[in-house]
Structures are given as structure tokens and as C-alpha cells.
Amino acid sequence: MTWELHIAASHSLKEKRQVLKSLKDRLHHRFNVSAAETAHHDLWQRAELTVCVVSTDRGHADSVLREADRLVAGADGARIVDTSTTYF
């Protein structure tokens, strides 16, 4: 799952990284997913965050991604602009 995020309060790359690090850490610890910033590395208020979950059960993967989406939607400092999900 990939989120396009707007980080309105960020005025530097350092502030942006703090918001993203917090999100990535919470996603990893709560859902055991891999999370990474995958685009817009040099922009202060824009980010693309991607998580990956590996499962033999599509229903379980869907459930984990739905919960991860709720966590990102409720995160302080970041607003979801767009979301996409890809299955392999």
C-alpha cells in the first residue's frame, strides 16, 4: 500500500523525516510490515510512504493494510492525499 502524504507543518527535510520516522516505526511495531519513504525525498511537505505485508492469506493481508491505513489517516502532522494498493 502506498500513501501520498502532505505534511503541512514541515519547514525542513529534518521535520519531514521526523514525521515519517514516527509513522514508519509505529507501522512496523504495530503491524510487522516493512515501511519506507519511496518518493519525493527532497520536498519538505510532500512524501510517499509505502508498506509491504507478506502473507499466504489475502484476507489477512487486506486486514493488516486496512488497519495500517487507519493508523496513517489518524497520524498527527500528515494528511493523506492519495492511496493505492497493489497485490502480487
N, C-alpha and C positions, 0 to 999 in steps of 0.2 A: 504494500500500500504506500502511496506517495501523497504527501500533502504539500501544497504550495502555500507558504505562510507569509503574512505581513506582520512585521514586528515594529509597530508604530513608535514605541518609546526608545528604540535603539538609535543612538547617535554616533556609534562607532562599531567597528568589527568586533571589538572586545565585548561590548554589551550584547551584541547579537550572539556571539559564541556562548556567553553565559546562559542566555535563554535556551539555546539549542542543547547545550550540555545538560542542563537540568531536565529537559524533555527526554533526551536520549537515555539518561540514567534511569529516570522513572519508568520509561517504556521497557528497558532491559530488565530491571529488577522486578517489576510487577508481572510482566508477561513473558519473560525469557525470549525476547525477539532480538534480532540484530537491527541496529538503527544507525543511520549515517546521514550526514548532510551531503546531498548528491548534486546540487547545482547552486548557482548564484553565490559563489564563495566570496566574491569581492563586493557585494552590495550590502549596505548596512541594515536595510529594513525589509529585505526580501530573502526568503530561504526556501529550499526544497528539502524536505525531510522524508526519508524512505525507511520503512521497516520491512523485515522479511521474517516469515514464520515457516518452519518446515514441519509438515505433518502428513501422515498417511491418510488422515480423515479430513475431507474438505469441510465438513460441518464444524469440526474443531477449529480449523484454520479461520473460517468465517467468524466464528465466535470470538476468537482472540483478536482479530482485526477490528471487529465492531467495538469491542471494549477499548482497544488502543485508540480508535477514532474518538471515542467519548473522552478519553483522557486528554488527547490533544485539543479537542474542542473546548475543554474546560480549563486549559492551561492559561495562567496569567502571562500576559506580555505577548502572546502570539494569537493571531486571528487566521483561521483557515480561509483561503481564497478559492482553492480548488482541491479536489481529491480524486485520485484514480487508483484502481485496484487491478492487478494483473495476476493471473494464475498460470502456473506451469505444471 
